[in-house]
Amino acid sequence: AMIVAAANDGGISHPGWYFNLAAEPAARVEVMGRTIAVRAEELPPDEAAAAWERILRRDPSYVRYARAAGERTIPVLRLVPTSGT
């Protein structure tokens, strides 16, 4: 599975792709030239907090997105591979 954060550069609203996945969780992502079918799942608060810590360890610049977002909670989603292509 992959983890993505709907940071939107710290904007006041979630990015458009977040709303698209909320409406239709089935999607395809491209990773290193390979297309993978996935299903998006928004993480519950406790899992999102743990994933956010991993995100910050990997890319500390996300701290500024959280700061800029103010009161907006940045959603964290898991993209789970499915059997479709």
C-alpha positions as CSV (number, residue, x, y, z in Angstrom):
1,A,0.0,0.0,0.0
2,M,1.0,3.6,-0.5
3,I,0.3,6.6,1.8
4,V,-0.6,10.0,0.4
5,A,-1.3,13.3,2.3
6,A,-3.8,15.7,0.9
7,A,-1.7,18.7,1.9
8,N,-2.4,21.0,-1.0
9,D,0.7,23.0,-0.2
10,G,-1.0,24.0,3.1
11,G,-4.0,25.6,1.3
12,I,-7.3,26.4,3.1
13,S,-9.0,23.5,1.3
14,H,-8.2,19.9,0.4
15,P,-6.8,19.3,-3.1
16,G,-9.2,18.4,-6.0
17,W,-7.8,14.9,-6.2
18,Y,-8.9,14.2,-2.6
19,F,-12.5,15.0,-3.5
20,N,-12.2,12.8,-6.6
21,L,-11.0,9.9,-4.5
22,A,-13.7,10.5,-1.8
23,A,-16.4,10.3,-4.6
24,E,-14.7,7.3,-6.4
25,P,-12.1,5.5,-4.4
26,A,-11.0,3.2,-7.3
27,A,-8.1,4.8,-9.2
28,R,-4.9,4.1,-11.0
29,V,-1.4,5.4,-10.0
30,E,1.8,5.3,-12.0
31,V,4.9,4.4,-10.1
32,M,8.2,4.2,-11.9
33,G,6.5,3.8,-15.3
34,R,4.2,1.0,-14.0
35,T,0.4,1.6,-13.7
36,I,-1.2,0.1,-10.6
37,A,-4.9,-0.1,-9.8
38,V,-5.7,1.0,-6.3
39,R,-8.5,1.7,-3.9
40,A,-8.2,4.8,-1.7
41,E,-9.0,4.6,2.0
42,E,-8.9,7.6,4.3
43,L,-7.1,6.7,7.5
44,P,-8.9,7.1,10.8
45,P,-7.3,9.8,13.1
46,D,-5.0,7.5,15.1
47,E,-3.6,5.8,12.0
48,A,-3.4,9.1,10.2
49,A,-1.3,10.6,13.1
50,A,1.1,7.7,13.0
51,A,1.4,7.9,9.2
52,W,1.9,11.7,9.4
53,E,4.9,11.1,11.6
54,R,6.3,8.7,9.0
55,I,5.7,11.3,6.3
56,L,7.5,14.0,8.3
57,R,10.5,11.6,8.9
58,R,10.7,11.1,5.1
59,D,10.1,14.7,4.1
60,P,10.3,17.3,7.0
61,S,9.1,20.0,4.6
62,Y,5.5,18.8,5.2
63,V,5.7,20.6,8.6
64,R,5.2,23.9,6.7
65,Y,2.1,22.5,5.0
66,A,0.6,21.6,8.3
67,R,1.4,25.1,9.7
68,A,0.0,26.8,6.6
69,A,-3.2,24.7,6.7
70,G,-4.0,26.2,10.1
71,E,-7.2,24.7,11.4
72,R,-7.6,22.3,8.4
73,T,-6.7,18.7,9.2
74,I,-4.7,17.3,6.3
75,P,-6.3,14.0,5.3
76,V,-4.0,11.0,5.0
77,L,-5.0,8.2,2.6
78,R,-3.9,4.6,2.0
79,L,-3.8,3.5,-1.6
80,V,-4.3,-0.3,-1.6
81,P,-3.4,-2.2,-4.8
82,T,-6.3,-4.1,-6.3
83,S,-6.3,-6.9,-8.9
84,G,-7.4,-4.6,-11.7
85,T,-5.0,-2.9,-14.1
